[in-house]
Amino acid sequence: MSEKKKTLVLGASLKTWRVSHDAVNRLVKYGHPVVARGKNRRDRYY
């Protein structure tokens, strides 16, 4: 099986009503490695 590449989400947010938050959660839910970068330091998670 091939190694999965990380997906970079720019503009990620910890605010639950943002589309980027939903996108990151869905990627993680389905097993995709994610690097999420937001404007604020608190919005950055891996």
Secondary structure, DSSP 8 states (H G I E B T S, - for coil): ------EEEET--S-TTSHHHHHHHHHHHTT--EEEE-SSGGG-B-
